Amino acid sequence: MNLWQEYKRPTTITEAVQALASASGSAMPIAGGTDLMLDLKQGRHNPIHTLVDLTFIPEISALEVRGDSLFIGAAVPVNRIARDPLTGTHAQALVEACNLIAGPQVRNTATLGGNVAHALPAADGTIALRSLNAEAEVASASGTRRMAFTSLFAGPGKSAIDKTKEIIIGFYLPLFTPNTASCFKRIMRPQGVALPILNCAVWLERDGDAVKDIHIAVGPGGSTPFRATDAEAFLRGKSLTEENFNQTLDALLAQAKFRDSARRASADYRRHIVGGLFKDVLYTAWGRAG
């Protein structure tokens, strides 16, 4: 049985949205396809009538500074993000996350938009974007719109984007400013390309010996990509002492809702190891911002 009947290659966002809307049967956008193709071949996704290839649309493959933001197109391969000087300057946590996604061959093909659209609460690129205060741009038949990054997610593996009608164009990230830095790290099994047991990303701004502002993302800390907002609120304006770190960690643990995974780790184990991972990521970002 064919996995799809028609394959379209639009060159503009308008053409892509129209291709989805006018398909004779079920339609899906595709860029890297590293998740979608496996799901189709292994029967985890219903056969699709029309695949709409987004990789021929220049805007969705752009990586550039736009005004006061860094724009990363949804079809940009994660390996390009990991190597580009712009992301190295403005989004170090995202660079580190992209360097850990799967293996080199997959990174050459897989896209940041696909990582986000899969809506897993511990996806590496997604957790990094969560800490970097990203915004998303989405296209539909009614036009394009900017939206909060959190609005993309409806639950574990459930995107709030209607993939049969809507397309993620890309992501906007704030540009680097002095005394700011970010970091991403994860704990995983030793195979090297395994999904994370736990990951963490931190962006912060220093004001001398005080944390002026901070974003803390942990995956999987909830049903959608998790920000430890209570921990952030506690640490803002304070110095990074051992006592303040411990109280920040307590606030994170009180807010996070770690879940059990038969293949990766129990919720109790994640609660046990998150302190060490968070401390490592936090102090690395703190040192970089100094």
N, C-alpha and C positions, 0 to 999 in steps of 0.2 A: 504494500500500500504506500502510495506517495505521501510524504509528510507535508507537502504543500502543492498547490496547483499553479499558482502564479507568483512571479517574482518581479517586483518593480523597483526601479532605481531613480527616484526623484532627485532633482538638483536644487530644489528650494523647499523651504519649510511649508509654504502654501501647497505645493504639489504633494508633499508627503502627507499632510493632513487630508487632502482631497483623496489621495490613494487609499487611505484607511477608510474614509467615509463611503467611497464608491465601490469597495470590494464586493464581489458577488457572494462571498461567504465570510467566514471569520478571518480577520486580518490582524497582523501583529507587526510592529516595527522591529528591526534587527540591526545591530551594528557589529559588535564582536561576536555575539551568538554563542559564547562559551557555555552559558547556562541553558539558553533556549534550545540549542541544537541537541544537547544531551537529554534534556527533558523530552523532546520530541522522539528521539531515537529509542529511549528507554521506556516510553509509554507513560511518562508522568505528566504529559501535556496532551490535550486533544489535538488531532491533526488540524493544520491551519490551511485555509484556502489561499491566502495571499500574504506573502512576506514583503514588507516595505523596507528596503535597504537605505539606511540613513547616512552611510559613509560617503556618499557623493554630494552631500550638502555642505558647502564650505563653512557656514556659520556653526554648524554642530561639531565641526572638527577643529575649531579655532581655539587657540590658547594665547591670550593677549591681555594687555592692560587696557581697560576701558574706563576712562575718567578716573575715579577714585577706587576702582575695584579691579581685581584680577578675574577675568572670565575664563572658565574652562568648559569647553563644549562637551556635551554628554557622550559624543562619539570619539573623544580623544582616548587612545589606548593608555592603560595605566603605566606602561613602561616609558612612554613619552613624558608623562607627568613626573615620573621618578627621575628623569634625566634633564628636564628643561630648567634652565637657569632661573626663569621667572618663578616657578614653584619653589625652587631651592631658596630663593630670596624671601618670598612672601608666604609660603605655606609649608614649612619644614615638616610639620606633623603629617601632612598629606604625602609628601615625598617618602617618608619613612613607612607609612602605611602601604603605599603602592609598591614599595620594594619587597613587601612581605606577602602580597597576594599571589597565591598559587605558585607556579614555577615560571621560569623565563619564557617558555613558549606561550603559555597562557597569557602572561603579561603583555606580550607583543600584540595580542589580539583583543583581550578583554578590555572593556571600556569602563570609565568611571560612571557613566549613566546606567550601565547594566548593573554595576555593583550596587547602586542606589535603588534602582527599580526592582531588584530582587527582594528588597525590603526586609532583609535579615537584621535583627537587632544587634548583631555583633560583627557585621561586615566591616572590614578594616577601613576601606575608603569612606564609608558612611560615618563611622565613629570619628575619624579625623575631621571630616566636614562639619560634623556636629560641634566639635570643639572650636572650630574656626569661624563659627557664626555665619555659615554660608546661607545664601538665598538661592532659590531655584527659579528658572524661567521655563515656563510650560506653554506649549502651543496647542490650540484646538481650533475647531471650525469658527469660533467666535473671535479668534485673535490670539495674541500672546499676553502673558501676564507674569509678573514677578510674585513669588509667594514664599512664605516662611518655609524653611527646610523641613521643619517638623510636620508641615501639612502634607508631605508626600507619603506618610505612613499611616496605615490603618490597623496594623497588628503584625504579629510574627509572620513574615513571608507574605504579607498582604499590603500591596501598594494602594494608596489612595488615588493614584493616577489610573484612569481608564485607558489601558494600553491599546484598546481597539479604536479609540477616538482621539487620544491625546499623546503628545510627544514631549519628553523632557529635552529642552534645547541645550541647557547647560547650567552652570553654577557661578555665582558671583561671590567673591571672597574679599574682605577688607585688605588693603595693601599694608605692607610692613611699615611700622612707625618705630622710632627709637624707643629702647627699653622694653620692647615686646619680644616674645619668642614662643615657640610651641614645640611639642614633642609627642611622639607616639611610640608605644611599645606594646608587646603582647606576650602572653604565655601560651605555648602550644606544645603538642607532642613532638617528639624528636624527628619525625619524618621530614620536617622542613617545609612541606607544602600543605600541612594539615590545617583545618579550620581552627581558629583560636579557642582555647579554653576560656580565656579572658583577655580583653584588650583595654587599653586606656589611652586617652589623648588629653593633653592639657595645653591651653593657650593662656598666657598671663602677661600682665604689664606691671613692671616694677616702678616704684617711686622710692629710690634709695633702698632702705632696708624693709620696706613695706610692700605688700601685694596691693597694688592700686586696683587691678581688675583681674578676673580669672574666669575661665570656662573649663569645666571638667566633664569629660564624656567617658562612659564606661560601657562596655558591651560584653555579655548581655546583662544589662542592669534593669531591664524592664521589657515589656512587650514590643516597644518601639525603641529606636536609638535614644539612649538615656543621657540626660545632663543632670549632674548632681547639684542642682540649684541651691539646695539648703547648705551644702558644704561651701559652695561659692560665696553665698551671702555671709557665712560666718568668717571666712578668711579675708574678705575684702577689707583693706585698710589696716590689716594687722601684719606684724612681722612674722617671719617663718621660723618660729621657735619650735622645739620639740613638743611642748605643751599645746601650742596652737595647731600643729600638725595632727596630734592625736585627737583633738576635739573636731577638727575638720573631717578626719576619717570616721569618727563616730557619727557625724551628721550624714556622711555618705552612706554608711551602713544602715542607718535608720531609714533612709529614703529609697535605697535601691531594692529591687525585687528580683534577686537572682533566682534562676530556675534550674531544675534538675535536667540533665541530659544523659540518657543511657549510654551514649557513645563518647561523650566528652568529659563531663564532670558533674558532680552533685552541686546543689545550691550551697550546702554547708562548706564544701571544699572551696568554692569560689569566694565565699565570705572569708575563709581562712587565708587565702593567698592575695586578696585584693589590696591589702595594706602595703605589702612589700612592692607590688607593681606600681601602685599609685605613688608611693614615696619616691621610687626611682624616676618615674616620669615627671613628677612635680619638681624635684630638685634639679633634674636635667634642664627643664625649661627655665627654672629660676637662674641657673648658672648662665645659660645662653642669653637671657635678658639683661644680665649684668654687664 
